[in-house]
Amino acid sequence: MNLLAQACCVDTSPLHSGGPVDDRMQSIYTAVFWSSVVLGVLVTALIVYAAFRFRRRHDSDEPRQFHGNTKLEIGWTILPLVVFLSLFGFTAANMPFINDIPKGALDAAAAGNQGSVVTVIGQQFSWTFDYGTTSSGKRIQSFATLYVPEDTDTGFYVVSTDPPCGTNEQPVSGAANPERGYAQGIAAKGCGVNHSWYVPSLAGQINAIPGQVNEIWFNARQGSYYGQCTELCGVGHKEMTFTVVALPANKFQSCVFGSPDGVISASSPSCTNGGGS
């Protein structure tokens, strides 16, 4: 019922973009789709033309025999190849932008700017989002709702865990940034099952796999976006929905890092796009 209600009442279409990553993915999709349509129509038209133009007129007639047209055969071989290679090159050229966390976000995380990279933790059957630690060392986490600063590149380390492991594992030393070390500490335990984290309006899918740290990023315009687990992960799979809330930078800081004990209150005006500061 959760997924049905979400599908009926909220917009989860990847065609309604909320940021530059999905914008770029749509440009690739559009190029591939319309190229396929044009080639499909052309091939269908040629097949229909040939079927009628060279068909046998009467049962007693033998169709005219011919060897073929060498230039035409070379042309219909080269044209699809050129289109295919062009689309391949266009896609390959854009994949680093779509897949790789921007250097600015990683540098900010390495410099101690918490919130520039977030750890996404898949569990049966919920999502936990970790932003860093308070001055006393307590982890700052939200559940089922991810908060990000609007129009800001934000990276994500995606991991999986389940009891007897948890979300308070010791970070691995020597990592590129503290959040990476935390994610590696969870992954090192090897607990959990496969999940797939997907926010259709913001980015592609990324798997949460026991023992691995996978990466993704997006930059969200102000608003709320909806996502879910797209990997069948057990009887509670339908419960693994979540919301991404993109806030103005000052509200994001107040919402996520405003409490000295690390508690994020979803009901706080700072955590909503509609009031408070």
Residue pairs with C-beta under 8 A, 6 or more apart in sequence:
1 238
2 238
2 239
2 241
3 228
3 238
3 241
6 12
6 226
6 228
6 241
10 226
11 201
11 226
12 200
12 201
12 226
12 227
12 228
13 200
13 201
14 22
14 25
14 26
14 200
14 201
15 26
16 201
17 23
17 26
17 201
17 202
18 201
18 202
18 220
18 221
18 223
18 225
18 246
19 201
19 202
19 203
19 218
19 219
19 220
19 221
20 219
21 97
21 98
21 202
21 203
21 204
21 217
21 218
21 219
22 200
22 201
22 202
22 203
22 218
24 94
24 97
24 98
25 98
25 203
25 204
27 94
28 90
28 91
28 94
31 87
31 90
32 87
32 91
35 83
35 87
39 80
39 83
46 76
54 63
54 64
55 63
56 62
56 63
98 203
98 204
99 215
99 216
100 215
100 217
101 117
101 153
101 155
101 156
101 215
101 216
101 217
102 153
102 155
102 217
104 153
105 116
105 117
105 153
105 154
105 155
105 217
106 116
106 117
106 155
106 176
106 177
108 116
108 117
109 116
109 117
109 155
109 176
109 177
109 178
109 179
109 180
110 176
110 177
112 178
114 131
114 132
114 133
114 140
114 178
114 179
114 257
115 131
115 132
115 148
115 149
115 154
115 252
115 253
115 256
115 257
116 152
116 153
116 154
116 155
117 154
117 155
117 156
117 157
117 177
117 179
117 180
118 129
118 130
118 131
118 146
118 148
118 154
118 155
118 156
118 157
118 179
119 129
119 130
119 156
119 157
119 158
119 159
119 179
119 182
119 183
119 186
120 127
120 128
120 129
120 146
120 156
120 157
120 158
120 159
120 197
120 208
121 127
121 128
121 129
121 130
121 159
121 160
121 161
121 167
121 186
121 208
122 158
122 159
122 160
122 161
122 192
122 195
122 197
122 208
122 229
122 233
122 240
123 160
123 161
123 162
123 167
123 192
124 162
124 192
124 193
124 233
124 234
124 236
125 229
125 233
125 234
125 236
125 237
125 239
125 240
126 143
126 144
126 239
126 240
127 143
127 144
127 146
127 197
127 229
127 240
127 242
128 141
128 142
128 143
128 167
129 141
129 142
129 143
129 145
129 146
129 147
130 139
130 140
130 141
130 167
130 179
130 182
131 140
131 141
131 142
131 147
131 256
131 257
132 139
132 140
132 178
132 179
133 139
133 140
133 178
133 262
134 140
134 260
134 261
134 262
135 260
136 260
138 261
138 262
139 167
139 168
139 182
139 262
140 256
140 257
140 262
140 264
141 167
141 262
141 264
142 256
142 264
142 266
144 241
144 242
144 243
145 242
145 243
145 244
145 245
145 266
145 271
146 242
146 243
146 244
146 245
147 245
147 247
147 252
147 255
147 256
147 264
147 271
148 154
148 220
148 244
148 245
148 246
148 247
148 252
149 246
149 247
149 248
149 249
149 252
149 253
150 220
150 221
150 222
150 246
150 247
150 248
150 249
150 252
151 219
151 220
151 221
151 222
151 246
152 219
152 249
153 217
153 219
154 217
154 218
154 219
154 220
155 215
155 216
155 217
156 197
156 206
156 215
156 216
156 217
157 179
157 180
157 182
157 183
157 213
157 214
157 215
158 197
158 206
158 207
158 208
158 213
158 214
158 215
158 216
159 183
159 186
159 187
159 192
159 208
159 212
159 213
159 214
160 187
160 191
160 192
160 193
160 194
160 195
160 208
160 209
160 210
160 212
161 167
161 169
161 186
161 189
161 191
161 192
161 210
162 191
162 192
162 193
163 191
164 191
165 186
165 189
165 190
165 191
165 192
167 186
169 182
169 185
169 186
169 188
169 189
170 185
171 178
171 181
171 182
171 184
171 185
172 181
172 184
172 185
172 188
173 181
174 181
175 181
175 184
180 213
183 213
184 213
187 210
187 211
187 212
187 213
188 211
190 210
190 211
191 210
192 208
192 210
193 210
193 233
193 234
194 207
194 208
194 209
194 210
194 231
194 233
195 207
195 208
195 229
195 231
195 233
195 240
196 205
196 206
196 207
196 208
196 229
196 230
196 231
197 205
197 206
197 207
197 208
197 216
197 227
197 229
198 204
198 205
198 206
198 227
198 228
198 229
198 230
199 218
199 225
199 226
199 227
199 244
200 226
200 227
201 225
201 226
202 218
202 220
202 225
202 227
202 244
203 216
203 217
203 218
204 216
205 230
206 214
206 215
206 216
207 214
207 231
208 214
220 244
220 246
221 246
222 246
222 247
222 248
222 273
223 245
223 246
223 273
224 243
224 244
224 245
224 246
224 273
225 243
225 244
225 246
226 241
226 242
226 243
226 244
227 241
227 242
227 243
227 244
228 240
228 241
228 242
229 237
229 240
229 241
231 237
233 240
245 271
245 272
245 273
246 273
247 255
247 270
247 271
247 273
250 277
251 270
251 271
251 273
251 276
251 277
254 268
254 270
254 276
254 277
255 264
255 268
255 270
255 271
256 264
258 268
258 270
259 265
264 271
265 271
268 276
269 275
269 276
269 277
270 276
270 277
